[in-house]
Amino acid sequence: HASRDGIKTIKTFKLPNTLGGFYATFTEFLGFRAYHDEGKVMGLASYGEFRKDLQDKLDNFIKFDKVSGEFEINPHMRYVGDHKYGSRFTDKFVEVFGLPRRDESPLTKKYANLAFAIQYRLEEIVNTMANWLHKKTGSKNFCLAGGVAMNCVMNGNLSRQSFVNNIFVQPASSDNGVSLGAAQLLTMQEGIASNYKMEHAYWGPEFSDEEIISALSESKVSYRKSHNLCFEIAEKISEGKIVGWFQGRMEIGARALGNRSILASPLINDMKTKINLEVKHRENWRPFCPSMKEDVYKKYFDTNTESPFMIMAFPVKKEVLSEIPAVVHVDGTARPQQVSKKHNFKFWSLLDEFEKITGHALLINTSFNIQGEPVVCSPKDALRTFGGTGLDILVLGDFIVEKPEIS
């Protein structure tokens, strides 16, 4: 509990009791990579439905107190015992949940229902724990960090609880954000006031025009400099082109926030499928997120919770669902980013131009990479990804590279 007097620890959990470990166990069991593909499990959960028998089975693995949210993982199902079928679950676990899914096995309803059960249990525990903390401290303000806080569905669900007024989720949640906490802790220990509000995540490397031109020349591609970039690219996107967008300082954390992004029109029905298969090279059912001008946020979402970091999911308003099909998940939700004119004027301007053409100031925004690779950092990274995917256009600063039309 943080106050002017410092930070007071209310409760701690130690191994084997770990929510991240709980989720990672099932990530591996469902045939994905633990501590890497948890987002796939979260996305798959939307295709499942509540099953009491699965909730009862989960009690064998993770129980929790319905008042405090205090939870306990059965070590004999994760750590202690033979591990013939996987590294993060024992043979005793398999006796309860059956044989694990292998990579090549189809993702049937059975697996979607299990993913739903895992997500449901995570949200139950976190909401109960947060309510208990609210009653104990009187605070309705919540800060989340750590790998589990990358679960945007859980975050959005928590933000809608009656005991939550404000919620902040650190955009570099997970191990890559530990350095921020270390700096904050040292600042506090030195007696320096640290009531800084983190409003953007553009803290990474940036590259000059000279460095961009050098990479373009080395790649031997034809390029040109645009003198009306945002209008030109907004027009191309409205025509159905998929754009690699490389600008300014790279974002920290896992989410593309308009500086290392792949952008496309949310208004085109099959655009999600096209990007998944031709560009990202990933499962066709995985959703994409919308970035929008901050002043149109309420047009699409009925929430008072700010979302500058694309790390919370909310239900999309029913009246606009059919207008932006490529960014709405199967459960009617989306994970939005509010784009600030102050903090990212160029991306905001692109959205503004797209609004003038289409009436919608939002775009599909997904990270500039393909599945299994890190987000591009340098112009060379961007050119390499552009050349090896179905991207139509690459924008590096004010420079444009276009692939020729195939007749």
N, C-alpha and C positions, 0 to 999 in steps of 0.2 A: 504494500500500500504506500504510494508516494505522496509526500506532502512537502511543505517548506522545510520540515525537519529532516528530510531524507527519505530513504526507502526502507520500509519495514517488511521483512519476510513473514507472510501469513502461514503458508504451508509449503512443504516440499515433498516431492515424490522421488523415490530412488529405485533403481533396478531391483527386481525385474518389472516394476510397475512403470510402464512407458506407453503413452498413447501413440507416439510415433512408431514404436516397436510393434504395437498392436496392429496398426494399419499396414506396416511393412510386411508383417507375417502373411497377411491375406493378399498383399500385392504379389508376393512370390507364389503363394498358393494358386492364385488366378492366372499364373503363367507370365507375369510381367517381372521387370527388374525392381527389386526392393530398393528403397531409398532413391529411386529415380523415376518410376512410373506410377507413383501414387495418384497423379492427376488423371491417369487413365481409369483407375478404379473409381475415382470421384465422378468422372464423366459417364462411366458404364452404369453407375448406380441409378442414374435418371431413367434408365430403360427397365429397371426392376420394380418390384412392388413389395409392400410390407407382408412378411410371413411370420406368424407367431412362432412356428416351429423352429425357424432360424434364430429368432431372438432367444428362445430357450436353449438352443445349442450354444449360442454365444456365452451364456452364463457359465458354461463349463470352462471357457477360456478367459473371460474378463467379466467380473462382477463389479457393481458399483452401488454406493449408498444413495438412495433416492432423495436424501435430504442434503447431504454435503457434497455429493459428487465424487467422494473419495473412492478410488477404484483399485482393484487388485487383479493382477494377471497370474494365472496358474503357471508356475515355472515348469511344471511337468509337461506342458503342452507347447512350450517354446524353447526351453533351455535343456532341461534334465531328461535324458532318455535317448533312445536310438533315433537317428535322423536319416532313415533310408530314403526318404522321398524329397527332402529339401533341407536347406541349412537353417531355416528360421522356424520350422515347426517339427515336432517330434512325431513318432509313429502313433503315440496316444492321440495326438491332434487328428491324424488321418482316420483313426477309428471313429471319431465323432463326425468329421466333416467329409469323409470319403477321400478318394484319390485326387491329387491335385490336377489342375488343367495343364496340359502341355501347350507350347507355343502354337503348334499347328492345329490344335482343336478349335472348332468354331465356338464363338461366344454365344452360347445358347441362353435361353431365358433363365435356366438354373443358375448360371454364373451372374447374370444381371441381378437376380434376386438376392444372391449372396452379397454382391457389391452394395446393394441397397441396404441390407441388414447391417453391414459394417459402417456405412456412412451414418445411418440412423442411430446406431449405438454411440458413435463418436459425438454426434450432436447432442444426444441425451446427456452424456457425461459432462460435456463442456458447458451446456446451458445450465445444468444443475449446479455445477461448481461455481459458475459465474453468479448465479442467484444467491448462493450461499455467501460468496464474497461480498456481494452487495449488502446483504443483511448484516454481515459482520462489520463492514466498514462504513456503511451509509452512502458509499459512492455509486454513482450511475455512469461513471466514466471508465472505460476499459481500454487497456493497451495490450496488444497481442504480438508475440514474436516467437521465433523457433519454427522448425520445419512443419509442425502441425498447422501453424497459422498460414501456411500456403494453401490450405483448403478453403477456397473462396466460397464454396457452398455453406460450409460451417460458419464462416465469418458473417456472411449475409444473413443467415438464420439467426445468429446471435444478435446482430444489430436490430432485428425486428422484435426482440423480447421487450416486455413492458418495463423491465428494470434497467434498461440500457438507454441512456440519453446520447452519449457520445462514444465512438469506438475508433481507435487508431490501430491500424495493422502495419507494422514496419515492413516496407516494400522489399527489403533484402532479408526477410525471415528465412531461416535455415542457417546452416553453419557459415555461409558466406557473409552474414551480417554480424558475426560475433565481434569483428573489429570495431564496429560502431558502438557496441555496448562497452567494449574495453575503453574506448576514448571517452565515452560519457562517464564511466565510473571513475576514471583518473581525474577528469575535470571536477567531479563532485568531491573527490578526496582532497583536491588542491583548494577547495573552498570557493571555486569559481561558479557563479550563477549559470545554470545551464537550462533555462526555460525556453530553449529554441524550438520553434515549431518547424518540423520537416515538411515542406510544402511541395518539393519536387525531388526527383531521383536522378537528375542529370549531372552526375559527378564523375563520369568516366573519361577516357581519353577522347580528344578531338584531333582533327587533321586539317591542315591548311589547304588552300586551293593548289598550291605548288605540289604538295604531296599527292593530292587527288589526280592532278594532271600527269604526274610522274607514273602513277599506277596505271592510268588509262593508256599512256603512250607505250609503256612496257607490254601491255596486253594486246597492243595492235588492233584495238577496236575503234570504230568510227564514233565520234562523240561531238556534241555541240553544247554551247552555253546558252541557256534560256534567259531571256530578259523579262519573261512573264511566267515564271515557273509554276506558281500555284494554280493559276488559271489553266495553263496548258495541261498539267498533270491531272487536275480535277476533271477536265474534259475527257482525257484518255480513260480515266477510271470509270466515268459515267458510260463510256462506250464498251466497258467490259474488260479492259486491260488490267493485268495484275502487275503491280509495281513494287520493286525493291527500293525502299526509301532510306537514305543514309544521310544524316544531318548532325552537325554539332557534337556535343558531348554525349558519349554513350550512357545509357541508363545503367544504374546498378540494380542488382536483383534479377529475377527470372523473367519479368514481364517487359515486352516491348512497349514503350510509351511514346513512340512517335519520332525517335531518332535512329533506331535500328529496326525498322519495321517492314513487313510485307503488307501492302495495302490493296484493297479491292472494294468493289461496290457491294453493300449489304442488301441492295434492292433486287439483285439477280438470284433467282430461285436456286440454280444449281451451282452457284459460286463456291459454296462450302465444299462440295464434292470435287470440283475442279482444282481448288487449292490443295486439298488433302492428297489427291492422287497425283497431280502433275507437278506440284511445287514442294510441298512439305514431305511427301513420300511417307504418309502415315495412315492409320486406320480411318476409313471413310466416315465413321460415326462420330468422330471427335469434333467438338464445336469450336467456333471462333468468336472473338469478342469485339464489341464495338467501342471505338473512341469517338467522342463527340465534343463539340463546343460546350463549355460549362453552362452557358446560359440556356441551352435547350435540354438539359438533363431531365428536368421535370416533365418534358413532353413525352418521354419514353419510360420513366420510372417513377413510381409513387413512393418516394422515400425521402427523408430528410438527412440521410447519412451521406456524407461526402465520399467520393470514390475517385481520388486522383491517381491511384496506383494500380487499378485493375486487379484488385485482390479480394473483392467481395461480389457475390452474385445476388441479383434481385429479380423478382418477377417483372416481366415486361408488361406494360399496360396493354390490355386486351384490344383497345381500339387501334393500336399501331402494329400488332403482331404480324399481320399479313403484309405490311408495307416493308418490313426489314427482315425477310425470311432467313437470310444467310447468317444472321448473328443471334438467332433465337434457338436455344437448345430444345431438345425434345420435351422437356418439362416446362417450357414457357419462360425460362429464365435466361439472363445474359449477365456477363461480367463486365461492367462498363468502366471506361476511363473518362473522367472529366478533363478536358484539355484547357489549360489556362492561357489566356492571351498574354499574360505577364511572363509566364515561365517558358512557354514554347510558342513564340509568335508565328514562326514559319508553319508549324503543323496546324495551328489554329487557323491561319490564313488559308491553308489548303482545304480544311473543313468548311470554311466560310465560302470559298469558291464552289465547292461541291454543293453547298446549300443553294447557291444562286442558280445552279443548273438543274437540281433535282428536287429542291424543297426539303432536303434532309441534310443536316449538318453532322453526319456521322459516317464512319467508314469501318469496314472490316480492318482490324489491326492485329496481326500476329507476328511473332518474333522472326527476325530475318535470319533464318537457319533452316536446315532440314532435320528430320528426326535423327537423334543420336549425335548431333554436332552442336557445339556451342554457338551462341548468337555471334554474328559477324562483328568484328571490332574495327578492322582497318579497311581501307579501300580495296586492298588486294583480296581480303576475305570476301568482300561484297562481290567483286568481279568473279571470283571463283564460284560462288554459290549461284550467281546470275547465269553463268555459262552452263552449269550442270543441272538446271531446273527449268521448269516451264514458265518462268517469269518473262513477261513481255518487255518490260521497261526497267532500266536501272537509273536511279537519280542519286548522284553523288554531289552534295552541295547544290550548286546551280547547273551542274553538268548532266546531260541526258544521254543515255545509250539505249538504242532501240533495236530489237531483233527484227529482221525482215519478215514481212507477212508471207505465210506459206499458202499458196493457192490450192 
